[in-house]
């Protein structure tokens, strides 16, 4: 039988957006669908919308949850076979690990639903009565399980309300920015550590987040900077997205961001920071006080530049990397993923993935004790 492949494209909802983020793929690839079936939930800077099937057949996605896709790209195809046709190659660069959960027979789960079930340690059998479990089903379950009584501020404008998650120094910086921002209104703070807020109420612990989302609060900021394992910060940001929160960029009024730079989502850009032209910033980054990012730099997701870091032109930094206070990274240097750089180091040479750079500029791989014979600084 001849294979047919009907392309699936997302409708462009706004002239100002050139791309969208894949929030959730509702139907697993290879599944049979009919016209109008929901395939995925997508998000632009202006809206969240559903992508539906244009025809009957088998759905094959080319991208994964979390991918950024341009509107001129095919999101996937509808074919007449559950097998991926020859020549259709997935375009996503992400890798996924199979779930270790023993799933109930006859129930399908979206990837983001499974991720939230695992991170929240829910018994997967609670969803055995459903044919298809989406992220919103898991959020609803978490909300129903919560016994916390919400106490939101009176006269809160929920269309602008934003909840701040955290309890450290970065939280105070974010509060200061948002108190002078007319776009958002602080609903309160969610913290597993703080018991009492200074000016804004403590709405509860992280267990309250599903209920707050159900109550109509759409925006959140993960206002925690330092993690023992920096990759853990990205996981916490992803959990907020899984719960359905929108995570906006937060930019201090005294920061300078070139209109020719390209920012992802949920970046915290603090006071006196400079972001030059043609800079590309991923998602969930922190550019701390007084950071300077010169032209044509590329920063991956979850990069944290501590106060006073300077990047010369054409520097590239991989995801989940922490650059210490006052570091100087010279032009065209490439720093890998999962790297930690000590305070006050000047770096002239490339650093590989998963390395720790000490105060003398020597690096070793984090999973070993070997110190590299070459120094990254001079």
Buried (B, 14 or more C-beta within 10 A) or exposed (E): EEBEBBEBBBEBBEEEBEBBBBBBBBBEBBBEBEEEBBBBBBBBBEEBBEBBBBBBBBBBBBBBBBBBBEBEBBBBBBBBBEEBBEEBEBBBEEEEEEBEBEBBEEBBBBBBBBBBBEBBEBEBEBBEEBEBBBBBBBBEBBBEEBEBEBEBBEEBEEEBBBBBBBBBEBBEBBBBBBEEBEEBBBBBBBBEEBEEBEEBBBBBEEBBBBBBBBBEBBBBBBBBBEBEEBEEBBEBBBBBBBBBBBBBBBBBEEBEBBEEBEBBBBBBBBBBBBBBEBBBBBBBBBBBBBBBBBBBBBBBBBBBBBBBBBBBBBBBBBBBBBBBBBBBBBEEBBBBBBBBBBBEBBBBBEBBBBBBBBEEBBBBBBEEEEBBEEBBBE
